[in-house]
Structure formats: C-alpha cells, structure tokens
C-alpha cells in the first residue's frame, strides 16, 4: 500500500512538472506569435524566469525523491529543444 502511494505521488509530480513545461511552451509561443521578437529583453526575461522556476521545481521534486534526476534533466532538455525549434521557426519566417 505504501509503495502504491509513493508511485502515485511520483506520477503526480512528474505530470505536474510536464504540465508546467507545457505552460512555458504555450507562453513563449503566444509571445512569439503576437507580441515580441525572440531578441526582445522582455522575451528573454520571461523565458529565463520561467525556465529557472521550472528547474527549481524539478530540483525540489528530485530532492523529495518524487522524480528521478535523469527524468528531471530529460524534461528540461526536451523543453529547451522545443523552445529552440520554436525560436528557429520564428526567426526563419
């Protein structure tokens, strides 16, 4: 029973982190589509702040033992790749 609860908490933690990563992607996409260029200081500020916040969330979940360190790093790397692809697509329009 306790192991089931632990697995459930781990799954919830990873799902929440993925949802936050998805929110960052949507925020940046909206910003790029409607508001600013990627070189804009506001864009960079939002991106830096959001990515830093997510990295701290992941670190906290790892320290609690809810997420494996490799899973957390993989989530950040995946998000960085997606953001880079989005940036490249925007700048080649």
PyMOL Python script that loads the backbone (N, CA, C, O; Angstrom):
from pymol import cmd

cmd.read_pdbstr("""\
ATOM      1  N   UNK A   1       0.820  -1.191   0.000  1.00  0.00           N
ATOM      2  CA  UNK A   1       0.000   0.000   0.000  1.00  0.00           C
ATOM      3  C   UNK A   1       0.869   1.263   0.000  1.00  0.00           C
ATOM      4  O   UNK A   1       0.613   2.190  -0.768  1.00  0.00           O
ATOM      5  N   UNK A   2       1.881   1.300   0.846  1.00  0.00           N
ATOM      6  CA  UNK A   2       2.753   2.479   0.914  1.00  0.00           C
ATOM      7  C   UNK A   2       3.498   2.684  -0.396  1.00  0.00           C
ATOM      8  O   UNK A   2       3.688   3.818  -0.836  1.00  0.00           O
ATOM      9  N   UNK A   3       3.923   1.578  -1.027  1.00  0.00           N
ATOM     10  CA  UNK A   3       4.633   1.710  -2.304  1.00  0.00           C
ATOM     11  C   UNK A   3       3.697   2.214  -3.406  1.00  0.00           C
ATOM     12  O   UNK A   3       4.131   2.935  -4.304  1.00  0.00           O
ATOM     13  N   UNK A   4       2.424   1.839  -3.342  1.00  0.00           N
ATOM     14  CA  UNK A   4       1.444   2.336  -4.311  1.00  0.00           C
ATOM     15  C   UNK A   4       1.257   3.846  -4.157  1.00  0.00           C
ATOM     16  O   UNK A   4       1.150   4.575  -5.143  1.00  0.00           O
ATOM     17  N   UNK A   5       1.220   4.298  -2.909  1.00  0.00           N
ATOM     18  CA  UNK A   5       1.068   5.730  -2.641  1.00  0.00           C
ATOM     19  C   UNK A   5       2.290   6.482  -3.147  1.00  0.00           C
ATOM     20  O   UNK A   5       2.160   7.550  -3.744  1.00  0.00           O
ATOM     21  N   UNK A   6       3.477   5.929  -2.910  1.00  0.00           N
ATOM     22  CA  UNK A   6       4.712   6.574  -3.369  1.00  0.00           C
ATOM     23  C   UNK A   6       4.726   6.677  -4.891  1.00  0.00           C
ATOM     24  O   UNK A   6       5.085   7.718  -5.442  1.00  0.00           O
ATOM     25  N   UNK A   7       4.339   5.602  -5.569  1.00  0.00           N
ATOM     26  CA  UNK A   7       4.303   5.613  -7.028  1.00  0.00           C
ATOM     27  C   UNK A   7       3.286   6.640  -7.516  1.00  0.00           C
ATOM     28  O   UNK A   7       3.537   7.349  -8.490  1.00  0.00           O
ATOM     29  N   UNK A   8       2.144   6.722  -6.844  1.00  0.00           N
ATOM     30  CA  UNK A   8       1.116   7.686  -7.212  1.00  0.00           C
ATOM     31  C   UNK A   8       1.638   9.116  -7.061  1.00  0.00           C
ATOM     32  O   UNK A   8       1.402   9.960  -7.926  1.00  0.00           O
ATOM     33  N   UNK A   9       2.335   9.382  -5.981  1.00  0.00           N
ATOM     34  CA  UNK A   9       2.917  10.717  -5.774  1.00  0.00           C
ATOM     35  C   UNK A   9       3.977  11.019  -6.833  1.00  0.00           C
ATOM     36  O   UNK A   9       4.067  12.144  -7.324  1.00  0.00           O
ATOM     37  N   UNK A  10       4.767  10.024  -7.176  1.00  0.00           N
ATOM     38  CA  UNK A  10       5.794  10.226  -8.199  1.00  0.00           C
ATOM     39  C   UNK A  10       5.158  10.529  -9.552  1.00  0.00           C
ATOM     40  O   UNK A  10       5.612  11.414 -10.277  1.00  0.00           O
ATOM     41  N   UNK A  11       4.105   9.788  -9.882  1.00  0.00           N
ATOM     42  CA  UNK A  11       3.416  10.021 -11.155  1.00  0.00           C
ATOM     43  C   UNK A  11       2.782  11.409 -11.185  1.00  0.00           C
ATOM     44  O   UNK A  11       2.838  12.097 -12.204  1.00  0.00           O
ATOM     45  N   UNK A  12       2.183  11.819 -10.075  1.00  0.00           N
ATOM     46  CA  UNK A  12       1.568  13.145  -9.999  1.00  0.00           C
ATOM     47  C   UNK A  12       2.622  14.237 -10.122  1.00  0.00           C
ATOM     48  O   UNK A  12       2.416  15.231 -10.818  1.00  0.00           O
ATOM     49  N   UNK A  13       3.753  14.050  -9.445  1.00  0.00           N
ATOM     50  CA  UNK A  13       4.827  15.053  -9.504  1.00  0.00           C
ATOM     51  C   UNK A  13       5.332  15.212 -10.930  1.00  0.00           C
ATOM     52  O   UNK A  13       5.501  16.334 -11.409  1.00  0.00           O
ATOM     53  N   UNK A  14       5.573  14.109 -11.605  1.00  0.00           N
ATOM     54  CA  UNK A  14       6.072  14.177 -12.975  1.00  0.00           C
ATOM     55  C   UNK A  14       5.021  14.799 -13.894  1.00  0.00           C
ATOM     56  O   UNK A  14       5.358  15.588 -14.777  1.00  0.00           O
ATOM     57  N   UNK A  15       3.764  14.453 -13.691  1.00  0.00           N
ATOM     58  CA  UNK A  15       2.685  15.036 -14.507  1.00  0.00           C
ATOM     59  C   UNK A  15       2.597  16.548 -14.297  1.00  0.00           C
ATOM     60  O   UNK A  15       2.394  17.292 -15.257  1.00  0.00           O
ATOM     61  N   UNK A  16       2.744  17.005 -13.068  1.00  0.00           N
ATOM     62  CA  UNK A  16       2.702  18.440 -12.779  1.00  0.00           C
ATOM     63  C   UNK A  16       3.884  19.173 -13.414  1.00  0.00           C
ATOM     64  O   UNK A  16       3.727  20.270 -13.949  1.00  0.00           O
ATOM     65  N   UNK A  17       5.056  18.566 -13.351  1.00  0.00           N
ATOM     66  CA  UNK A  17       6.230  19.183 -13.964  1.00  0.00           C
ATOM     67  C   UNK A  17       6.071  19.271 -15.482  1.00  0.00           C
ATOM     68  O   UNK A  17       6.437  20.274 -16.094  1.00  0.00           O
ATOM     69  N   UNK A  18       5.526  18.216 -16.080  1.00  0.00           N
ATOM     70  CA  UNK A  18       5.296  18.229 -17.525  1.00  0.00           C
ATOM     71  C   UNK A  18       4.258  19.292 -17.889  1.00  0.00           C
ATOM     72  O   UNK A  18       4.389  19.967 -18.910  1.00  0.00           O
ATOM     73  N   UNK A  19       3.240  19.438 -17.064  1.00  0.00           N
ATOM     74  CA  UNK A  19       2.221  20.464 -17.315  1.00  0.00           C
ATOM     75  C   UNK A  19       2.839  21.857 -17.239  1.00  0.00           C
ATOM     76  O   UNK A  19       2.514  22.725 -18.050  1.00  0.00           O
ATOM     77  N   UNK A  20       3.721  22.074 -16.275  1.00  0.00           N
ATOM     78  CA  UNK A  20       4.390  23.380 -16.164  1.00  0.00           C
ATOM     79  C   UNK A  20       5.288  23.634 -17.368  1.00  0.00           C
ATOM     80  O   UNK A  20       5.358  24.758 -17.865  1.00  0.00           O
ATOM     81  N   UNK A  21       5.977  22.596 -17.840  1.00  0.00           N
ATOM     82  CA  UNK A  21       6.820  22.743 -19.032  1.00  0.00           C
ATOM     83  C   UNK A  21       5.950  23.100 -20.241  1.00  0.00           C
ATOM     84  O   UNK A  21       6.331  23.930 -21.066  1.00  0.00           O
ATOM     85  N   UNK A  22       4.793  22.471 -20.334  1.00  0.00           N
ATOM     86  CA  UNK A  22       3.875  22.754 -21.434  1.00  0.00           C
ATOM     87  C   UNK A  22       3.358  24.195 -21.357  1.00  0.00           C
ATOM     88  O   UNK A  22       3.198  24.849 -22.387  1.00  0.00           O
ATOM     89  N   UNK A  23       3.102  24.685 -20.161  1.00  0.00           N
ATOM     90  CA  UNK A  23       2.658  26.073 -19.994  1.00  0.00           C
ATOM     91  C   UNK A  23       3.732  27.046 -20.487  1.00  0.00           C
ATOM     92  O   UNK A  23       3.417  28.063 -21.105  1.00  0.00           O
ATOM     93  N   UNK A  24       4.988  26.732 -20.214  1.00  0.00           N
ATOM     94  CA  UNK A  24       6.090  27.586 -20.675  1.00  0.00           C
ATOM     95  C   UNK A  24       6.105  27.603 -22.199  1.00  0.00           C
ATOM     96  O   UNK A  24       6.247  28.664 -22.807  1.00  0.00           O
ATOM     97  N   UNK A  25       5.961  26.439 -22.817  1.00  0.00           N
ATOM     98  CA  UNK A  25       5.942  26.374 -24.273  1.00  0.00           C
ATOM     99  C   UNK A  25       4.812  27.223 -24.841  1.00  0.00           C
ATOM    100  O   UNK A  25       5.018  27.981 -25.788  1.00  0.00           O
ATOM    101  N   UNK A  26       3.629  27.099 -24.269  1.00  0.00           N
ATOM    102  CA  UNK A  26       2.482  27.865 -24.760  1.00  0.00           C
ATOM    103  C   UNK A  26       2.705  29.361 -24.566  1.00  0.00           C
ATOM    104  O   UNK A  26       2.391  30.157 -25.452  1.00  0.00           O
ATOM    105  N   UNK A  27       3.237  29.742 -23.427  1.00  0.00           N
ATOM    106  CA  UNK A  27       3.505  31.147 -23.149  1.00  0.00           C
ATOM    107  C   UNK A  27       4.480  31.727 -24.164  1.00  0.00           C
ATOM    108  O   UNK A  27       4.252  32.815 -24.693  1.00  0.00           O
ATOM    109  N   UNK A  28       5.538  31.025 -24.431  1.00  0.00           N
ATOM    110  CA  UNK A  28       6.543  31.503 -25.367  1.00  0.00           C
ATOM    111  C   UNK A  28       5.978  31.540 -26.783  1.00  0.00           C
ATOM    112  O   UNK A  28       6.251  32.478 -27.533  1.00  0.00           O
ATOM    113  N   UNK A  29       5.197  30.534 -27.154  1.00  0.00           N
ATOM    114  CA  UNK A  29       4.597  30.521 -28.492  1.00  0.00           C
ATOM    115  C   UNK A  29       3.662  31.716 -28.673  1.00  0.00           C
ATOM    116  O   UNK A  29       3.707  32.381 -29.707  1.00  0.00           O
ATOM    117  N   UNK A  30       2.831  31.990 -27.697  1.00  0.00           N
ATOM    118  CA  UNK A  30       1.928  33.141 -27.773  1.00  0.00           C
ATOM    119  C   UNK A  30       2.732  34.426 -27.865  1.00  0.00           C
ATOM    120  O   UNK A  30       2.414  35.316 -28.654  1.00  0.00           O
ATOM    121  N   UNK A  31       3.763  34.513 -27.061  1.00  0.00           N
ATOM    122  CA  UNK A  31       4.590  35.714 -27.066  1.00  0.00           C
ATOM    123  C   UNK A  31       5.241  35.917 -28.429  1.00  0.00           C
ATOM    124  O   UNK A  31       5.297  37.038 -28.934  1.00  0.00           O
ATOM    125  N   UNK A  32       5.727  34.847 -29.016  1.00  0.00           N
ATOM    126  CA  UNK A  32       6.395  34.956 -30.309  1.00  0.00           C
ATOM    127  C   UNK A  32       5.389  35.236 -31.419  1.00  0.00           C
ATOM    128  O   UNK A  32       5.693  35.986 -32.346  1.00  0.00           O
ATOM    129  N   UNK A  33       4.209  34.652 -31.342  1.00  0.00           N
ATOM    130  CA  UNK A  33       3.198  34.849 -32.379  1.00  0.00           C
ATOM    131  C   UNK A  33       2.592  36.239 -32.352  1.00  0.00           C
ATOM    132  O   UNK A  33       2.252  36.792 -33.397  1.00  0.00           O
ATOM    133  N   UNK A  34       2.456  36.805 -31.164  1.00  0.00           N
ATOM    134  CA  UNK A  34       1.665  38.023 -31.042  1.00  0.00           C
ATOM    135  C   UNK A  34       2.389  39.260 -30.524  1.00  0.00           C
ATOM    136  O   UNK A  34       1.952  40.381 -30.784  1.00  0.00           O
ATOM    137  N   UNK A  35       3.455  39.080 -29.818  1.00  0.00           N
ATOM    138  CA  UNK A  35       3.980  40.232 -29.107  1.00  0.00           C
ATOM    139  C   UNK A  35       5.368  40.666 -29.520  1.00  0.00           C
ATOM    140  O   UNK A  35       5.557  41.786 -29.994  1.00  0.00           O
ATOM    141  N   UNK A  36       6.334  39.796 -29.346  1.00  0.00           N
ATOM    142  CA  UNK A  36       7.709  40.279 -29.430  1.00  0.00           C
ATOM    143  C   UNK A  36       8.613  39.358 -30.230  1.00  0.00           C
ATOM    144  O   UNK A  36       8.284  38.203 -30.499  1.00  0.00           O
ATOM    145  N   UNK A  37       9.729  39.890 -30.592  1.00  0.00           N
ATOM    146  CA  UNK A  37      10.775  39.127 -31.252  1.00  0.00           C
ATOM    147  C   UNK A  37      11.578  38.366 -30.198  1.00  0.00           C
ATOM    148  O   UNK A  37      11.637  38.786 -29.042  1.00  0.00           O
ATOM    149  N   UNK A  38      12.200  37.246 -30.590  1.00  0.00           N
ATOM    150  CA  UNK A  38      12.994  36.474 -29.630  1.00  0.00           C
ATOM    151  C   UNK A  38      14.150  37.255 -29.017  1.00  0.00           C
ATOM    152  O   UNK A  38      14.598  36.918 -27.922  1.00  0.00           O
ATOM    153  N   UNK A  39      14.648  38.295 -29.698  1.00  0.00           N
ATOM    154  CA  UNK A  39      15.763  39.062 -29.157  1.00  0.00           C
ATOM    155  C   UNK A  39      15.307  40.127 -28.165  1.00  0.00           C
ATOM    156  O   UNK A  39      16.138  40.811 -27.567  1.00  0.00           O
ATOM    157  N   UNK A  40      14.029  40.271 -27.991  1.00  0.00           N
ATOM    158  CA  UNK A  40      13.476  41.287 -27.099  1.00  0.00           C
ATOM    159  C   UNK A  40      13.841  40.966 -25.651  1.00  0.00           C
ATOM    160  O   UNK A  40      13.740  39.811 -25.235  1.00  0.00           O
ATOM    161  N   UNK A  41      14.261  41.964 -24.880  1.00  0.00           N
ATOM    162  CA  UNK A  41      14.590  41.726 -23.470  1.00  0.00           C
ATOM    163  C   UNK A  41      13.420  41.153 -22.668  1.00  0.00           C
ATOM    164  O   UNK A  41      13.632  40.345 -21.764  1.00  0.00           O
ATOM    165  N   UNK A  42      12.198  41.556 -22.985  1.00  0.00           N
ATOM    166  CA  UNK A  42      11.035  41.016 -22.281  1.00  0.00           C
ATOM    167  C   UNK A  42      10.895  39.523 -22.533  1.00  0.00           C
ATOM    168  O   UNK A  42      10.645  38.754 -21.605  1.00  0.00           O
ATOM    169  N   UNK A  43      11.056  39.116 -23.777  1.00  0.00           N
ATOM    170  CA  UNK A  43      11.007  37.696 -24.133  1.00  0.00           C
ATOM    171  C   UNK A  43      12.067  36.917 -23.354  1.00  0.00           C
ATOM    172  O   UNK A  43      11.781  35.880 -22.755  1.00  0.00           O
ATOM    173  N   UNK A  44      13.274  37.430 -23.375  1.00  0.00           N
ATOM    174  CA  UNK A  44      14.369  36.749 -22.683  1.00  0.00           C
ATOM    175  C   UNK A  44      14.143  36.692 -21.177  1.00  0.00           C
ATOM    176  O   UNK A  44      14.453  35.687 -20.537  1.00  0.00           O
ATOM    177  N   UNK A  45      13.609  37.758 -20.618  1.00  0.00           N
ATOM    178  CA  UNK A  45      13.332  37.810 -19.179  1.00  0.00           C
ATOM    179  C   UNK A  45      12.285  36.766 -18.783  1.00  0.00           C
ATOM    180  O   UNK A  45      12.452  36.043 -17.800  1.00  0.00           O
ATOM    181  N   UNK A  46      11.219  36.703 -19.553  1.00  0.00           N
ATOM    182  CA  UNK A  46      10.156  35.735 -19.263  1.00  0.00           C
ATOM    183  C   UNK A  46      10.696  34.320 -19.397  1.00  0.00           C
ATOM    184  O   UNK A  46      10.471  33.477 -18.529  1.00  0.00           O
ATOM    185  N   UNK A  47      11.397  34.067 -20.471  1.00  0.00           N
ATOM    186  CA  UNK A  47      11.942  32.735 -20.689  1.00  0.00           C
ATOM    187  C   UNK A  47      12.903  32.337 -19.578  1.00  0.00           C
ATOM    188  O   UNK A  47      12.804  31.236 -19.036  1.00  0.00           O
ATOM    189  N   UNK A  48      13.820  33.213 -19.240  1.00  0.00           N
ATOM    190  CA  UNK A  48      14.786  32.917 -18.178  1.00  0.00           C
ATOM    191  C   UNK A  48      14.081  32.661 -16.845  1.00  0.00           C
ATOM    192  O   UNK A  48      14.415  31.719 -16.126  1.00  0.00           O
ATOM    193  N   UNK A  49      13.114  33.503 -16.530  1.00  0.00           N
ATOM    194  CA  UNK A  49      12.400  33.361 -15.260  1.00  0.00           C
ATOM    195  C   UNK A  49      11.620  32.054 -15.208  1.00  0.00           C
ATOM    196  O   UNK A  49      11.662  31.332 -14.211  1.00  0.00           O
ATOM    197  N   UNK A  50      10.911  31.761 -16.286  1.00  0.00           N
ATOM    198  CA  UNK A  50      10.103  30.541 -16.322  1.00  0.00           C
ATOM    199  C   UNK A  50      10.987  29.290 -16.278  1.00  0.00           C
ATOM    200  O   UNK A  50      10.689  28.341 -15.553  1.00  0.00           O
ATOM    201  N   UNK A  51      12.056  29.293 -17.043  1.00  0.00           N
ATOM    202  CA  UNK A  51      12.951  28.129 -17.062  1.00  0.00           C
ATOM    203  C   UNK A  51      13.630  27.948 -15.709  1.00  0.00           C
ATOM    204  O   UNK A  51      13.786  26.821 -15.239  1.00  0.00           O
ATOM    205  N   UNK A  52      14.034  29.051 -15.082  1.00  0.00           N
ATOM    206  CA  UNK A  52      14.644  28.952 -13.761  1.00  0.00           C
ATOM    207  C   UNK A  52      13.643  28.380 -12.761  1.00  0.00           C
ATOM    208  O   UNK A  52      13.984  27.508 -11.963  1.00  0.00           O
ATOM    209  N   UNK A  53      12.412  28.873 -12.808  1.00  0.00           N
ATOM    210  CA  UNK A  53      11.380  28.375 -11.903  1.00  0.00           C
ATOM    211  C   UNK A  53      11.140  26.889 -12.087  1.00  0.00           C
ATOM    212  O   UNK A  53      11.033  26.149 -11.109  1.00  0.00           O
ATOM    213  N   UNK A  54      11.057  26.448 -13.330  1.00  0.00           N
ATOM    214  CA  UNK A  54      10.841  25.023 -13.591  1.00  0.00           C
ATOM    215  C   UNK A  54      12.029  24.200 -13.103  1.00  0.00           C
ATOM    216  O   UNK A  54      11.847  23.120 -12.542  1.00  0.00           O
ATOM    217  N   UNK A  55      13.234  24.701 -13.313  1.00  0.00           N
ATOM    218  CA  UNK A  55      14.412  23.946 -12.858  1.00  0.00           C
ATOM    219  C   UNK A  55      14.411  23.811 -11.336  1.00  0.00           C
ATOM    220  O   UNK A  55      14.830  22.784 -10.803  1.00  0.00           O
ATOM    221  N   UNK A  56      13.942  24.848 -10.635  1.00  0.00           N
ATOM    222  CA  UNK A  56      13.860  24.781  -9.169  1.00  0.00           C
ATOM    223  C   UNK A  56      12.779  23.786  -8.732  1.00  0.00           C
ATOM    224  O   UNK A  56      12.967  23.051  -7.763  1.00  0.00           O
ATOM    225  N   UNK A  57      11.653  23.762  -9.444  1.00  0.00           N
ATOM    226  CA  UNK A  57      10.601  22.789  -9.148  1.00  0.00           C
ATOM    227  C   UNK A  57      11.133  21.369  -9.317  1.00  0.00           C
ATOM    228  O   UNK A  57      10.899  20.498  -8.480  1.00  0.00           O
ATOM    229  N   UNK A  58      11.848  21.157 -10.409  1.00  0.00           N
ATOM    230  CA  UNK A  58      12.403  19.829 -10.675  1.00  0.00           C
ATOM    231  C   UNK A  58      13.406  19.455  -9.599  1.00  0.00           C
ATOM    232  O   UNK A  58      13.392  18.327  -9.105  1.00  0.00           O
ATOM    233  N   UNK A  59      14.267  20.377  -9.233  1.00  0.00           N
ATOM    234  CA  UNK A  59      15.246  20.119  -8.176  1.00  0.00           C
ATOM    235  C   UNK A  59      14.555  19.735  -6.868  1.00  0.00           C
ATOM    236  O   UNK A  59      14.985  18.811  -6.177  1.00  0.00           O
ATOM    237  N   UNK A  60      13.493  20.445  -6.540  1.00  0.00           N
ATOM    238  CA  UNK A  60      12.753  20.160  -5.315  1.00  0.00           C
ATOM    239  C   UNK A  60      12.139  18.760  -5.373  1.00  0.00           C
ATOM    240  O   UNK A  60      12.217  18.003  -4.405  1.00  0.00           O
ATOM    241  N   UNK A  61      11.528  18.420  -6.509  1.00  0.00           N
ATOM    242  CA  UNK A  61      10.914  17.096  -6.658  1.00  0.00           C
ATOM    243  C   UNK A  61      11.972  15.994  -6.593  1.00  0.00           C
ATOM    244  O   UNK A  61      11.722  14.922  -6.043  1.00  0.00           O
ATOM    245  N   UNK A  62      13.141  16.255  -7.151  1.00  0.00           N
ATOM    246  CA  UNK A  62      14.235  15.273  -7.093  1.00  0.00           C
ATOM    247  C   UNK A  62      14.685  15.085  -5.649  1.00  0.00           C
ATOM    248  O   UNK A  62      14.879  13.958  -5.193  1.00  0.00           O
ATOM    249  N   UNK A  63      14.850  16.197  -4.933  1.00  0.00           N
ATOM    250  CA  UNK A  63      15.297  16.106  -3.538  1.00  0.00           C
ATOM    251  C   UNK A  63      14.287  15.377  -2.662  1.00  0.00           C
ATOM    252  O   UNK A  63      14.663  14.717  -1.693  1.00  0.00           O
ATOM    253  N   UNK A  64      13.008  15.495  -2.999  1.00  0.00           N
ATOM    254  CA  UNK A  64      11.977  14.775  -2.247  1.00  0.00           C
ATOM    255  C   UNK A  64      11.898  13.304  -2.637  1.00  0.00           C
ATOM    256  O   UNK A  64      11.233  12.509  -1.971  1.00  0.00           O
ATOM    257  N   UNK A  65      12.576  12.954  -3.712  1.00  0.00           N
ATOM    258  CA  UNK A  65      12.533  11.577  -4.179  1.00  0.00           C
ATOM    259  C   UNK A  65      11.293  11.265  -5.007  1.00  0.00           C
ATOM    260  O   UNK A  65      10.947  10.101  -5.207  1.00  0.00           O
ATOM    261  N   UNK A  66      10.630  12.306  -5.484  1.00  0.00           N
ATOM    262  CA  UNK A  66       9.421  12.105  -6.282  1.00  0.00           C
ATOM    263  C   UNK A  66       9.721  11.925  -7.767  1.00  0.00           C
ATOM    264  O   UNK A  66       8.935  11.336  -8.508  1.00  0.00           O
ATOM    265  N   UNK A  67      10.875  12.446  -8.186  1.00  0.00           N
ATOM    266  CA  UNK A  67      11.277  12.365  -9.586  1.00  0.00           C
ATOM    267  C   UNK A  67      12.748  11.977  -9.626  1.00  0.00           C
ATOM    268  O   UNK A  67      13.557  12.485  -8.851  1.00  0.00           O
ATOM    269  N   UNK A  68      13.084  11.071 -10.539  1.00  0.00           N
ATOM    270  CA  UNK A  68      14.481  10.704 -10.732  1.00  0.00           C
ATOM    271  C   UNK A  68      15.217  11.890 -11.360  1.00  0.00           C
ATOM    272  O   UNK A  68      14.652  12.610 -12.183  1.00  0.00           O
ATOM    273  N   UNK A  69      16.458  12.086 -10.976  1.00  0.00           N
ATOM    274  CA  UNK A  69      17.236  13.199 -11.507  1.00  0.00           C
ATOM    275  C   UNK A  69      17.308  13.150 -13.028  1.00  0.00           C
ATOM    276  O   UNK A  69      17.208  14.186 -13.686  1.00  0.00           O
ATOM    277  N   UNK A  70      17.479  11.960 -13.590  1.00  0.00           N
ATOM    278  CA  UNK A  70      17.567  11.833 -15.046  1.00  0.00           C
ATOM    279  C   UNK A  70      16.261  12.225 -15.724  1.00  0.00           C
ATOM    280  O   UNK A  70      16.279  12.786 -16.820  1.00  0.00           O
ATOM    281  N   UNK A  71      15.120  11.936 -15.083  1.00  0.00           N
ATOM    282  CA  UNK A  71      13.825  12.337 -15.639  1.00  0.00           C
ATOM    283  C   UNK A  71      13.685  13.861 -15.645  1.00  0.00           C
ATOM    284  O   UNK A  71      13.207  14.450 -16.614  1.00  0.00           O
ATOM    285  N   UNK A  72      14.106  14.477 -14.560  1.00  0.00           N
ATOM    286  CA  UNK A  72      14.035  15.927 -14.467  1.00  0.00           C
ATOM    287  C   UNK A  72      14.910  16.605 -15.504  1.00  0.00           C
ATOM    288  O   UNK A  72      14.490  17.553 -16.167  1.00  0.00           O
ATOM    289  N   UNK A  73      16.127  16.111 -15.634  1.00  0.00           N
ATOM    290  CA  UNK A  73      17.034  16.681 -16.629  1.00  0.00           C
ATOM    291  C   UNK A  73      16.498  16.460 -18.037  1.00  0.00           C
ATOM    292  O   UNK A  73      16.598  17.341 -18.891  1.00  0.00           O
ATOM    293  N   UNK A  74      15.930  15.285 -18.276  1.00  0.00           N
ATOM    294  CA  UNK A  74      15.375  14.982 -19.595  1.00  0.00           C
ATOM    295  C   UNK A  74      14.221  15.928 -19.926  1.00  0.00           C
ATOM    296  O   UNK A  74      14.071  16.349 -21.073  1.00  0.00           O
ATOM    297  N   UNK A  75      13.418  16.256 -18.935  1.00  0.00           N
ATOM    298  CA  UNK A  75      12.314  17.185 -19.145  1.00  0.00           C
ATOM    299  C   UNK A  75      12.832  18.573 -19.532  1.00  0.00           C
ATOM    300  O   UNK A  75      12.316  19.194 -20.461  1.00  0.00           O
ATOM    301  N   UNK A  76      13.843  19.051 -18.823  1.00  0.00           N
ATOM    302  CA  UNK A  76      14.427  20.352 -19.151  1.00  0.00           C
ATOM    303  C   UNK A  76      15.074  20.355 -20.540  1.00  0.00           C
ATOM    304  O   UNK A  76      14.906  21.304 -21.305  1.00  0.00           O
ATOM    305  N   UNK A  77      15.805  19.302 -20.855  1.00  0.00           N
ATOM    306  CA  UNK A  77      16.460  19.211 -22.160  1.00  0.00           C
ATOM    307  C   UNK A  77      15.418  19.182 -23.274  1.00  0.00           C
ATOM    308  O   UNK A  77      15.586  19.833 -24.305  1.00  0.00           O
ATOM    309  N   UNK A  78      14.353  18.433 -23.067  1.00  0.00           N
ATOM    310  CA  UNK A  78      13.282  18.348 -24.055  1.00  0.00           C
ATOM    311  C   UNK A  78      12.639  19.714 -24.274  1.00  0.00           C
ATOM    312  O   UNK A  78      12.397  20.118 -25.411  1.00  0.00           O
ATOM    313  N   UNK A  79      12.368  20.415 -23.192  1.00  0.00           N
ATOM    314  CA  UNK A  79      11.768  21.743 -23.299  1.00  0.00           C
ATOM    315  C   UNK A  79      12.721  22.708 -24.005  1.00  0.00           C
ATOM    316  O   UNK A  79      12.293  23.497 -24.848  1.00  0.00           O
ATOM    317  N   UNK A  80      13.993  22.650 -23.669  1.00  0.00           N
ATOM    318  CA  UNK A  80      14.972  23.523 -24.321  1.00  0.00           C
ATOM    319  C   UNK A  80      15.042  23.251 -25.822  1.00  0.00           C
ATOM    320  O   UNK A  80      15.163  24.179 -26.621  1.00  0.00           O
ATOM    321  N   UNK A  81      14.964  21.973 -26.202  1.00  0.00           N
ATOM    322  CA  UNK A  81      14.966  21.632 -27.630  1.00  0.00           C
ATOM    323  C   UNK A  81      13.728  22.187 -28.333  1.00  0.00           C
ATOM    324  O   UNK A  81      13.822  22.758 -29.419  1.00  0.00           O
ATOM    325  N   UNK A  82      12.569  22.013 -27.701  1.00  0.00           N
ATOM    326  CA  UNK A  82      11.328  22.517 -28.285  1.00  0.00           C
ATOM    327  C   UNK A  82      11.369  24.039 -28.425  1.00  0.00           C
ATOM    328  O   UNK A  82      10.957  24.587 -29.447  1.00  0.00           O
ATOM    329  N   UNK A  83      11.862  24.707 -27.403  1.00  0.00           N
ATOM    330  CA  UNK A  83      11.953  26.162 -27.458  1.00  0.00           C
ATOM    331  C   UNK A  83      12.925  26.609 -28.541  1.00  0.00           C
ATOM    332  O   UNK A  83      12.686  27.603 -29.227  1.00  0.00           O
ATOM    333  N   UNK A  84      14.009  25.881 -28.690  1.00  0.00           N
ATOM    334  CA  UNK A  84      14.980  26.205 -29.730  1.00  0.00           C
ATOM    335  C   UNK A  84      14.359  26.026 -31.113  1.00  0.00           C
ATOM    336  O   UNK A  84      14.553  26.861 -31.996  1.00  0.00           O
ATOM    337  N   UNK A  85      13.617  24.944 -31.299  1.00  0.00           N
ATOM    338  CA  UNK A  85      12.953  24.704 -32.587  1.00  0.00           C
ATOM    339  C   UNK A  85      11.916  25.785 -32.859  1.00  0.00           C
ATOM    340  O   UNK A  85      11.785  26.252 -33.990  1.00  0.00           O
ATOM    341  N   UNK A  86      11.178  26.183 -31.825  1.00  0.00           N
ATOM    342  CA  UNK A  86      10.184  27.238 -31.973  1.00  0.00           C
ATOM    343  C   UNK A  86      10.866  28.552 -32.337  1.00  0.00           C
ATOM    344  O   UNK A  86      10.394  29.278 -33.212  1.00  0.00           O
ATOM    345  N   UNK A  87      11.960  28.854 -31.677  1.00  0.00           N
ATOM    346  CA  UNK A  87      12.730  30.064 -31.957  1.00  0.00           C
ATOM    347  C   UNK A  87      13.235  30.047 -33.401  1.00  0.00           C
ATOM    348  O   UNK A  87      13.128  31.046 -34.113  1.00  0.00           O
ATOM    349  N   UNK A  88      13.784  28.907 -33.828  1.00  0.00           N
ATOM    350  CA  UNK A  88      14.294  28.786 -35.192  1.00  0.00           C
ATOM    351  C   UNK A  88      13.177  28.966 -36.216  1.00  0.00           C
ATOM    352  O   UNK A  88      13.361  29.629 -37.237  1.00  0.00           O
ATOM    353  N   UNK A  89      12.030  28.379 -35.938  1.00  0.00           N
ATOM    354  CA  UNK A  89      10.891  28.505 -36.854  1.00  0.00           C
ATOM    355  C   UNK A  89      10.432  29.960 -36.938  1.00  0.00           C
ATOM    356  O   UNK A  89      10.067  30.440 -38.011  1.00  0.00           O
ATOM    357  N   UNK A  90      10.452  30.639 -35.832  1.00  0.00           N
ATOM    358  CA  UNK A  90      10.011  32.043 -35.811  1.00  0.00           C
ATOM    359  C   UNK A  90      10.985  32.932 -36.575  1.00  0.00           C
ATOM    360  O   UNK A  90      10.575  33.813 -37.331  1.00  0.00           O
ATOM    361  N   UNK A  91      12.263  32.694 -36.373  1.00  0.00           N
ATOM    362  CA  UNK A  91      13.260  33.570 -36.995  1.00  0.00           C
ATOM    363  C   UNK A  91      13.435  33.297 -38.495  1.00  0.00           C
ATOM    364  O   UNK A  91      14.013  34.121 -39.202  1.00  0.00           O
ATOM    365  N   UNK A  92      12.947  32.160 -38.985  1.00  0.00           N
ATOM    366  CA  UNK A  92      13.062  31.865 -40.426  1.00  0.00           C
ATOM    367  C   UNK A  92      11.777  32.180 -41.175  1.00  0.00           C
ATOM    368  O   UNK A  92      11.663  31.872 -42.362  1.00  0.00           O
ATOM    369  N   UNK A  93      10.803  32.793 -40.496  1.00  0.00           N
ATOM    370  CA  UNK A  93       9.536  33.167 -41.157  1.00  0.00           C
ATOM    371  C   UNK A  93       9.796  34.181 -42.246  1.00  0.00           C
ATOM    372  O   UNK A  93       8.861  34.620 -42.917  1.00  0.00           O
TER     373      UNK A  93
END
""", "prot")
cmd.dss("prot")
cmd.show_as("cartoon", "prot")
cmd.util.cbc("prot")
cmd.orient("prot")
